[in-house]
């Protein structure tokens, strides 16, 4: 379960990947067979972004691509843009549906590739991304899920190298508890996902986290590759741009189902119920691997710590303060100095007069130090 050291630190992205441009055909030398890769773009009213998404895919010039767009009945310029590029598409349709997960499943059931992914209509593939992924598939045909590196496209339209630092002790279970991956850089084996029953359509935000956990727990082989594959766009309307209430609830549902599936100690579940992060249902994941109890407990710690940071990044300071106060009751061993500092920052954000008073005291203290 431990990850190789070479993939714990993402630091060697090819600088050329920071350009969105055409992949030269020379990258695809003659081979007996390039693996067929299906790319799916679910879309609805993303006319401002979708043409850049489409071009990032078709300009890969990959020799064995199947590109499917499922539009949910857009009323902006989206359909005109799709129609403009229809000669480069394997299939497309624009009709009302039941949301993103439903649209992805509609495409998956039509797709015929050996591997597949979905690229949302505001995200992109990195330059030469399919060439790099195809090489990984050819060299590691037994892998069920490839997780590549990603690049951030910020709100100013500038590409940034995205580097994540992972502790050497982090396992795949730990990392999925934190979920630092960006879905546009991840490709899965179609046969394996078909066996699992496709995307769970009750999830509208965390369907990728749910899918990756199902692959892992069912015994799927997962490999991270140190290559820039996908580009994640940071924009105000993105569902994962903020820690929304829907994302929070769905994340709790997925993690609760995970804990039930691996039969974690009930005393921990009771504490998580008191923290309002455990959803007490009955469904479980298929589990075909053994996970040490220490690793499971570690994943709970990571999940709770990430919850604090997500609250903080979303400016939910009152939630931060209340959550840490509860953690001090139920998991005091995990409330170290960094979390206590976040608690204080949250408190000062909730009570601005306390912050003013603290700043005044600090100024008086510094003045006294200079006088003494």
MOVENMO-V749651 format. One record per residue. RES is the residue in three letters. PHI is phi in degrees with one decimal (NA if undefined). BURIAL is 1 if it has 16 or more other ideal C-beta (glycine too) atoms within 10 Angstrom, else 0. Layout:
((RES PHI BURIAL) (RES PHI BURIAL))
This chain:
((UNK NA 0) (UNK -74.9 0) (UNK -83.2 1) (UNK -60.8 0) (UNK -57.3 0) (UNK -65.6 0) (UNK -113.1 0) (UNK -81.6 1) (UNK -119.3 0) (UNK -91.7 1) (UNK -143.7 0) (UNK -119.8 0) (UNK -65.4 1) (UNK -68.0 0) (UNK -62.2 0) (UNK -62.5 0) (UNK -69.0 1) (UNK -80.5 1) (UNK -112.5 0) (UNK -94.1 1) (UNK -154.5 0) (UNK -80.6 0) (UNK -82.0 1) (UNK -73.7 0) (UNK -61.0 0) (UNK -64.5 0) (UNK -72.6 0) (UNK -114.6 1) (UNK -64.9 0) (UNK -60.5 0) (UNK -133.5 0) (UNK -55.0 0) (UNK -163.6 0) (UNK -81.9 1) (UNK -61.3 1) (UNK -74.9 1) (UNK -119.0 1) (UNK -100.1 1) (UNK -113.6 1) (UNK -120.3 1) (UNK -120.5 1) (UNK -82.7 1) (UNK -149.6 1) (UNK -161.9 1) (UNK 53.9 1) (UNK -118.1 1) (UNK -58.5 1) (UNK -70.3 0) (UNK -118.0 1) (UNK -64.7 1) (UNK -66.1 1) (UNK -65.3 1) (UNK -61.3 1) (UNK -59.3 1) (UNK -64.0 1) (UNK -64.6 1) (UNK -92.3 1) (UNK -71.7 1) (UNK -79.7 0) (UNK -66.3 1) (UNK 54.9 1) (UNK -70.0 1) (UNK -73.0 0) (UNK -138.6 0) (UNK -106.5 1) (UNK -122.9 1) (UNK -114.0 1) (UNK -122.6 1) (UNK -117.6 1) (UNK -115.6 1) (UNK -99.0 1) (UNK -89.0 1) (UNK 89.3 0) (UNK -62.5 1) (UNK -116.2 0) (UNK -99.4 0) (UNK -82.8 0) (UNK -55.5 1) (UNK -63.2 1) (UNK -62.2 0) (UNK -68.8 1) (UNK -60.7 1) (UNK -61.8 0) (UNK -59.0 0) (UNK -105.9 1) (UNK -61.4 0) (UNK -67.0 0) (UNK -96.9 0) (UNK -104.7 1) (UNK -81.0 1) (UNK -165.7 0) (UNK -152.9 1) (UNK -154.8 1) (UNK -127.7 1) (UNK -158.7 0) (UNK -64.7 0) (UNK -142.6 1) (UNK -101.7 0) (UNK 112.2 0) (UNK -60.6 1) (UNK -63.1 1) (UNK -62.0 0) (UNK -62.9 1) (UNK -62.6 1) (UNK -64.0 1) (UNK -57.8 1) (UNK -72.5 1) (UNK -59.3 1) (UNK -73.3 0) (UNK -97.5 0) (UNK -68.7 1) (UNK -126.7 0) (UNK -74.8 1) (UNK -75.8 1) (UNK -126.4 1) (UNK -152.2 1) (UNK -156.8 1) (UNK -119.6 1) (UNK -117.4 1) (UNK -61.2 1) (UNK -75.2 1) (UNK -120.0 1) (UNK -104.1 1) (UNK -146.1 1) (UNK -93.2 1) (UNK -71.2 1) (UNK -57.3 1) (UNK 65.7 1) (UNK -60.7 1) (UNK -71.6 1) (UNK -61.9 1) (UNK -66.3 1) (UNK -66.7 1) (UNK -61.3 1) (UNK -60.3 0) (UNK -63.8 1) (UNK -64.3 1) (UNK -64.3 0) (UNK -80.4 0) (UNK -137.1 0) (UNK -68.4 0) (UNK -88.9 0) (UNK -79.3 1) (UNK -96.7 1) (UNK -147.0 1) (UNK -99.3 1) (UNK -118.1 1) (UNK -94.1 1) (UNK -82.7 1) (UNK -132.9 1) (UNK -120.2 1) (UNK -95.5 0) (UNK -107.9 1) (UNK -76.7 0) (UNK -65.8 0) (UNK -92.0 0) (UNK 79.2 0) (UNK -102.9 0) (UNK -85.9 1) (UNK -128.7 0) (UNK -65.6 0) (UNK -105.7 1) (UNK -118.4 0) (UNK -115.5 0) (UNK -107.2 0) (UNK -117.5 1) (UNK -62.7 0) (UNK -64.0 0) (UNK -84.0 0) (UNK -68.6 1) (UNK -104.0 1) (UNK -60.1 1) (UNK -62.2 1) (UNK -60.2 1) (UNK -69.3 1) (UNK -70.2 1) (UNK -64.7 1) (UNK -87.1 1) (UNK 52.6 1) (UNK -84.5 0) (UNK -83.1 1) (UNK -114.7 1) (UNK -56.2 1) (UNK -60.2 1) (UNK -98.6 1) (UNK -116.2 1) (UNK -124.8 1) (UNK -121.4 1) (UNK -76.4 1) (UNK -60.7 1) (UNK -61.2 0) (UNK -69.5 1) (UNK -69.8 1) (UNK -61.8 0) (UNK -62.7 0) (UNK -78.2 1) (UNK 98.8 0) (UNK 64.5 1) (UNK -80.6 1) (UNK -79.4 1) (UNK -75.8 1) (UNK -77.8 0) (UNK -97.4 1) (UNK -112.0 0) (UNK -127.1 1) (UNK -105.5 1) (UNK -63.5 1) (UNK -72.9 1) (UNK -59.4 1) (UNK -60.6 1) (UNK -64.6 1) (UNK -65.9 1) (UNK -65.5 1) (UNK -62.6 1) (UNK -62.8 1) (UNK -61.3 1) (UNK -69.3 1) (UNK -78.2 1) (UNK 95.7 0) (UNK -66.7 1) (UNK -91.2 0) (UNK -120.1 1) (UNK -136.0 1) (UNK -90.9 1) (UNK -119.5 1) (UNK -86.1 0) (UNK -139.2 1) (UNK -74.3 1) (UNK -113.8 1) (UNK -116.3 1) (UNK -125.4 1) (UNK -103.1 1) (UNK -90.8 1) (UNK -90.6 0) (UNK -147.8 1) (UNK -55.3 0) (UNK -87.5 0) (UNK -63.0 0) (UNK -65.3 0) (UNK -100.3 0) (UNK -71.8 1) (UNK -129.2 0) (UNK -81.2 1) (UNK -69.1 0) (UNK -61.6 0) (UNK -63.9 0) (UNK -62.9 1) (UNK -61.7 1) (UNK -65.2 0) (UNK -64.7 1) (UNK -61.1 1) (UNK -64.4 1) (UNK -62.9 1) (UNK -63.5 1) (UNK -68.2 1) (UNK -64.6 1) (UNK -63.4 1) (UNK -60.2 1) (UNK -64.7 1) (UNK -63.8 1) (UNK -67.8 1) (UNK -99.9 1) (UNK 55.5 0) (UNK -69.9 1) (UNK -54.1 0) (UNK -62.6 0) (UNK -63.1 0) (UNK -69.8 1) (UNK -60.2 1) (UNK -59.9 0) (UNK -66.5 1) (UNK -67.3 1) (UNK -62.3 0) (UNK -65.1 0) (UNK -86.2 1) (UNK 62.8 0) (UNK -117.6 1) (UNK -105.6 1) (UNK -101.3 1) (UNK -84.4 0) (UNK -120.5 0) (UNK -116.1 0) (UNK -73.5 0) (UNK -137.4 0) (UNK -85.4 1) (UNK -69.2 0) (UNK -123.5 1) (UNK -124.2 0) (UNK -148.5 0) (UNK -103.2 0) (UNK -118.7 1) (UNK -58.0 0) (UNK -59.7 0) (UNK -61.9 0) (UNK -68.6 1) (UNK -65.4 1) (UNK -61.7 0) (UNK -61.4 1) (UNK -66.0 1) (UNK -64.9 1) (UNK -59.5 0) (UNK -62.7 1) (UNK -60.0 1) (UNK -68.0 1) (UNK -62.7 1) (UNK -63.3 1) (UNK -59.5 1) (UNK -60.3 1) (UNK -64.9 0) (UNK -66.3 1) (UNK -58.3 1) (UNK -65.6 1) (UNK -63.3 0) (UNK -91.0 1) (UNK 61.4 0) (UNK -94.3 1) (UNK -68.1 1) (UNK -64.9 0) (UNK -63.9 1) (UNK -58.7 1) (UNK -62.7 1) (UNK -65.2 1) (UNK -65.3 1) (UNK -67.3 1) (UNK -58.7 0) (UNK -68.8 1) (UNK -63.1 1) (UNK -63.9 0) (UNK -83.5 0) (UNK -96.3 1) (UNK -134.2 1) (UNK -60.6 0) (UNK -67.3 0) (UNK -100.8 0) (UNK -95.5 1) (UNK -90.2 0) (UNK -59.6 0) (UNK -58.7 0) (UNK -69.0 1) (UNK -64.1 0) (UNK -66.3 0) (UNK -63.8 1) (UNK -59.2 1) (UNK -65.6 0) (UNK -61.2 0) (UNK -63.7 1) (UNK -61.6 1) (UNK -68.4 1) (UNK -73.4 1) (UNK -73.8 0) (UNK -118.7 0) (UNK -60.0 0) (UNK -66.2 0) (UNK -65.3 0) (UNK -66.2 0) (UNK -62.7 0) (UNK -63.5 0) (UNK -64.1 0) (UNK -61.7 0) (UNK -64.3 0) (UNK -62.6 0) (UNK -65.4 0) (UNK -65.5 0) (UNK -63.3 0) (UNK -62.7 0) (UNK -65.6 0) (UNK -64.6 0) (UNK -62.6 0) (UNK -63.1 0) (UNK -74.0 0) (UNK -82.7 0) (UNK -85.2 0))
